[in-house]
Amino acid sequence: LRGGYDKMSLHITPLSGYELLTWSFTNIDIEEFGRRTTYFVFMTYGFEMPEIRRFWILLENPAATPSDPDNTHNVEIAVAAHHAH
């Protein structure tokens, strides 16, 4: 993500049988945390604004014959920003 305000939320929704396996935000144990339809990440900063916020997510599809990711939507990502100052 480039730019944005000091408070941003990221909504990640796996689609078409895909599930979140891991991501770069934190060391998450999905089995302990619990599988969700949509995952919410709140991003904020203090005095120094990051120019770019880099992250990655890893999805998997446990189906015996998963859908083709080139022809099927596999994730929906939404970003919302809130300017508080």
N, C-alpha and C positions, 0 to 999 in steps of 0.2 A: 504494500500500500504506500502511496506517495501522498504527502500532505495530510490534510485533515486537521481536526481540532484537538484540544488537549484531552478530550474524552471521546472515545470511539468504541462502538460495540460491533462485534463480528458474529454473524449467525451462520453456522455451517450445517447443512441438511444433506446427508447422504441419500441418494435416490436409487431406484431400480435394483434393489437388493444389496447395494453396497453398504458397508459398515465402516465406521471410523476405526482404524487399527491403532494409530498413534499420530502425534503432531509435535511441532517444535515449541509450543508454548510452555509446556511443563511435562515432566515425566509422569504420564497418566497411566493408571492401571484401569483399563476400560471395564474389566470384569468387576472390580471393586467399586468403581465410580458408577457403573450402571450404563447400559446402552440407552441412548436417547434418540428421539426422532430428529431433534435439532439441538446442536451444541452452541452454547453462548460463551463468548470470550469478551471480557471488558478490558480495553486497553487505555491506559492513561499515562501521563508523564508529568513531571514537575517543571522546573525552570528551563531545562534545555529540551527543545523540541527535536525529535529525531527526524531527519530528512526523509528517510525511507524506513518502513517497518517490514522486515523480511520474515516470512514464516513459511512452513510447509505442512501439508497434511498427507497422510497415507491412508488410502481406503483399500478395502478388500471385499470381494464378493464370494461368499462361501458356497454359492450354488454350484452344483455339479457341472452345469453348462452356463456360466455367467453371460450376461448380455455383452455385446460388443461395445466397448467404450467409445469407439469411433462413430458409432451410429445411435447411441442411446445416452441420454443425459445421466450422469453419474453423481453429480454434486450440485447443490445450489448454495451460493455464497452471497450474503447480503451484508452491507456495511452501513452503519448509521453513525452520524457524528453529532456531538453536542458541544456548543461553545458556552462555557460557563463564566468567562471573565470579560 
